[in-house]
Amino acid sequence: MLMTNFLQKRKSVRNFKNDVVPKDKLENIKLLMDEIGKSESDIKFSFYENGSIIADGLKGKAGYDGVMIKAPHYIALEIREDNAMNALKCGYFLEKLNTKIVNLDIDTCWITVDQVDLETKRSVFGKDGENINFLIGLGYGAKKKLFDPEVTSPRLKVEEIMFKDKIGLPVSIEELENYGIFDIFSSVRYAPSHKNFQPWRFVLEGNKIHAYMRKSSEDSRSLVDMGVVLFYVEEMMKSININNKWDIDLKEEDDYYYIGSYNI
Ligand SMILES: Cc1cc2nc3c(=O)[nH]c(=O)nc-3n(C[C@H](O)[C@H](O)[C@H](O)COP(=O)(O)O)c2cc1C
């Protein structure tokens, strides 16, 4: 499926059936974890097949306001050192894996565990558990009842996240279309983010796109969201035959963090 369509359709699933994911799919996921993890020495994925141990151990402690999401399986991402670059990598690589899992017709949800005390983390995940800040719960979503309302998280408009030369200055749709990136940035809006903060802002300047993160009281989490969105931009650019990578150059700029630039 095209990444633009994928993103517009993807949704967090928080209510899972008890059914486990078949063994062959789990093996497939483990291969994907090895494949994605092998080139990166700062991150490590771990797979937890028996989800109930994780769900019970983190009950009341993980997730938004301690609402732990119960899933049959979990994947954790461990970072070697807690710094801004590794937070970006956490978002980038965990979402890269997430897209591949969703493409196997498996439902997922990100779960924040950075607020969980170290002792609990060690007892649930093992001795290196203190370096785990985010998980993905995976399984099959419970069918909704016929009249359950559709839950959708609202998104900012393109003109609220994309600017020309400077944050705040409008960019025209025509200009984005001239570069072939209007569809891409219309879809980027659907990327998942912690508490749906959508901290990403983009500035088109010449043939460069600059990425910024809006500062808040939850910057360490927003950096992970930025990693997620950087991944999606790179993936979607491939659909217009641009295979570049973000050039990361983290620095503070007033109400924003400058994250880096991408050549188009
Ligand atoms: C870094 C990150 C952390 C998240 N943590 C949680 C969480 O702890 N609990 C939860 O229910 N959802 C969590 N989410 C899911 C977001 O709330 C969700 O992606 C966002 O609200 C958009 O909704 P959607 O995914 O259904 O489009 C997290 C997402 C990200 C990217």
The ligand as an ORCA input file, in Angstrom:
! r2SCAN-3c Opt
* xyz 0 1
  C       5.504      8.558     21.289
  C       4.051      8.139     21.428
  C       3.567      7.758     22.668
  C       2.232      7.354     22.817
  N       1.788      6.915     24.030
  C       0.510      6.454     24.168
  C       0.048      5.939     25.418
  O       0.779      5.875     26.407
  N      -1.236      5.522     25.490
  C      -2.101      5.568     24.418
  O      -3.255      5.202     24.552
  N      -1.688      6.055     23.214
  C      -0.392      6.471     23.052
  N       0.049      6.932     21.835
  C      -0.879      6.953     20.688
  C      -1.350      8.388     20.387
  O      -2.183      8.862     21.419
  C      -2.088      8.405     19.038
  O      -1.213      7.983     18.036
  C      -2.596      9.794     18.682
  O      -3.532     10.228     19.630
  C      -3.255      9.800     17.305
  O      -4.315      8.890     17.232
  P      -4.324      7.728     16.140
  O      -3.052      6.942     16.302
  O      -5.543      6.897     16.415
  O      -4.381      8.389     14.775
  C       1.354      7.354     21.682
  C       1.876      7.722     20.427
  C       3.204      8.098     20.291
  C       3.752      8.448     18.930
*
